[in-house]
Amino acid sequence: MARPVRAADVNGDGNAELITLTGNAIYVMSPRPDGTVVQVASLQADAVDVAVGDFTGTHKPEIAAILGLDSRTGIAVYEIRDGAAPRFFLPTPRRYKRSPRPT
């Protein structure tokens, strides 16, 4: 399964980081001038996709992750400068069985 890769300055150093996913984590990697890549953050989250933007109005870039590979489904928003704990989590509504239509 193909995993998305995003590029954005999420830690405020003026350089774009690479944000990528594995089955159970989000990794933020920072390319260096010598060609090496250094991991700057690892977020334990079963994410299926990520986006980068200012989702909370702080004027700082944040990572929004769509979670859904385990029992915790929803959207979590992380600000790398403040650490790896989600700033907030929006759970998705539970799916309920539809009642049969009356005949």
C-alpha positions as CSV (number, residue, x, y, z in Angstrom):
1,M,0.0,0.0,0.0
2,A,1.4,3.4,-1.0
3,R,2.0,5.8,1.9
4,P,1.8,9.6,1.5
5,V,4.9,11.8,1.9
6,R,4.4,15.5,2.7
7,A,7.0,18.3,2.8
8,A,6.6,21.3,5.1
9,D,8.5,23.2,7.8
10,V,6.7,21.8,10.9
11,N,9.4,22.5,13.5
12,G,10.1,26.2,12.7
13,D,13.7,25.9,11.6
14,G,13.1,27.5,8.2
15,N,13.7,24.2,6.3
16,A,11.1,21.7,5.0
17,E,10.8,18.4,6.8
18,L,9.4,15.2,5.3
19,I,6.4,13.7,6.9
20,T,5.7,10.1,6.1
21,L,3.7,7.1,7.6
22,T,4.2,3.5,8.4
23,G,1.5,1.2,9.7
24,N,1.7,2.5,13.2
25,A,3.6,5.8,13.3
26,I,4.1,9.2,11.7
27,Y,7.7,10.1,11.1
28,V,9.1,13.6,10.6
29,M,12.5,13.6,8.9
30,S,14.8,16.6,8.3
31,P,17.1,16.5,5.3
32,R,20.6,17.9,6.0
33,P,22.9,19.8,3.6
34,D,25.3,16.8,3.5
35,G,22.5,14.6,2.1
36,T,21.7,12.7,5.2
37,V,18.3,12.6,6.8
38,V,17.6,12.9,10.5
39,Q,14.5,11.9,12.3
40,V,13.2,14.8,14.3
41,A,9.9,13.3,15.6
42,S,8.0,10.0,15.8
43,L,4.3,10.1,16.6
44,Q,2.7,6.7,17.5
45,A,-0.5,6.8,15.6
46,D,-2.3,4.4,13.3
47,A,-2.8,7.1,10.6
48,V,-4.0,6.5,7.1
49,D,-3.2,10.0,5.8
50,V,-1.7,13.3,7.0
51,A,-2.0,17.0,6.1
52,V,0.0,20.0,7.2
53,G,-1.5,23.4,7.9
54,D,-2.6,25.8,10.7
55,F,-5.6,24.0,12.0
56,T,-5.9,25.7,15.4
57,G,-5.3,29.4,14.5
58,T,-1.9,29.6,16.2
59,H,-0.1,30.7,13.0
60,K,2.2,27.7,13.4
61,P,2.2,24.6,11.1
62,E,0.6,21.5,12.6
63,I,0.2,17.9,11.4
64,A,-3.4,16.6,11.1
65,A,-3.6,12.8,11.0
66,I,-6.6,10.8,9.9
67,L,-6.6,7.9,12.3
68,G,-8.4,4.7,11.5
69,L,-6.3,1.5,11.5
70,D,-7.2,0.6,15.1
71,S,-10.1,1.1,17.4
72,R,-9.3,4.8,17.8
73,T,-10.7,6.5,14.7
74,G,-10.8,10.2,14.1
75,I,-8.5,13.2,13.4
76,A,-5.6,14.2,15.7
77,V,-3.7,17.4,15.3
78,Y,-0.1,17.7,16.5
79,E,2.3,20.7,16.8
80,I,5.9,19.4,16.6
81,R,7.3,22.5,18.4
82,D,5.3,21.6,21.5
83,G,6.0,17.9,21.5
84,A,4.3,14.9,20.1
85,A,1.1,14.9,22.1
86,P,-2.0,15.7,20.1
87,R,-3.3,19.2,20.6
88,F,-6.8,17.8,20.1
89,F,-8.6,14.7,18.9
90,L,-11.9,14.6,17.0
91,P,-13.4,11.2,17.1
92,T,-15.5,10.0,14.2
93,P,-19.1,9.1,15.0
94,R,-19.8,5.5,15.6
95,R,-21.7,3.7,12.9
96,Y,-25.0,2.3,13.9
97,K,-26.9,-0.4,12.2
98,R,-29.7,0.9,10.2
99,S,-33.1,-0.2,11.2
100,P,-35.1,-2.1,8.6
101,R,-37.5,0.1,6.7
102,P,-41.1,-0.5,7.7
103,T,-43.2,-2.2,5.1
